[in-house]
Amino acid sequence: MGQAISYDANYTVIGAKIFVSNNKGTATDLEGKFSLECEAGELNIQASYMGHYNVEKIIKAKPGEIIELLIKFSPSEITWDE
């Protein structure tokens, strides 16, 4: 379980893509929340949202453990070539 928010927490992030190392994935809902069931062990969590830097976290999950994960997205810089 988790939630995705902006780096300054001014808004929740709707529709962010959340993937886990075992190729499971989901998207955040209208409240920026998501849920995934995963195997125990070391998990590589990757999150992406258009216009923001990708977020990657490595967590260790125990069997039957419920982990609350907060993902904070920072806006990426957009540059234009002239």
N, C-alpha and C positions, 0 to 999 in steps of 0.2 A: 504494500500500500504506500501511496505517496502523493505528493502534490508538487506542481511546477508553478513557480512564481517569477516575477521580474526581479532583477538584482536589488532593486530598491523597494520591493514588496508593494508597489503601487497598483499592481494588477496581477490577476492569475493568468496563466498561459494556457489558452484553449487550443487543442489540436496538436500539441507537441508530440513528437514520436519518441517512444521509449522502447529500447531494445535491450535484451539480456544476452550474455555470451552464448547461451544455448539456443539462440535463434528465435526465442519467443519475443513478441513485441505487442505493443498496444499504443493507444493515443490518449491524451488527457481529455477529460470531459469539460463541460461548461463551467465547472468550478476549478479547473486545473488539476483535478484528481485522477489517479490511475491505480490499477491493481493488477498484479501478475503473480501467478503461482510458479515457484521455481524449486529446483532440486537444492538440497543442502550443499554447501561448499563455497568456494570462492567464485563470485559472480562479477562480471564486468558489465556495468550498466552504462549504456550510451544513450544520450538524449539530444534531440535536435529540434530546432524551431526556426522557421524562416526569418532572416534578418537578425539573428542572434548567434553568438558563438556556441558551438557544440559543447556539451558537458559530459564528462566521463568520470565514473566513480567505480572503485573496486570495493566490494563488501564481502564479508564472510557470513554465510547463513548457516545456522544450526538446524537440525531436523525439527520440523514443526514450528520453527520460530517465525513470528510475524515482525517484519521490519518496517518502520515508518521512515520514509525517505523524503527529504526536501531537496528539490532541484531548483537552483537559482540561475536564470538565464541573464546574460549581459548582452546588450545590443552590440552588434558588430558594426565596424566602420565601413561605410560605403564610399568608394572612391570612383571617380569618373576619369577615364583617359580622354584627353582632348586631341 
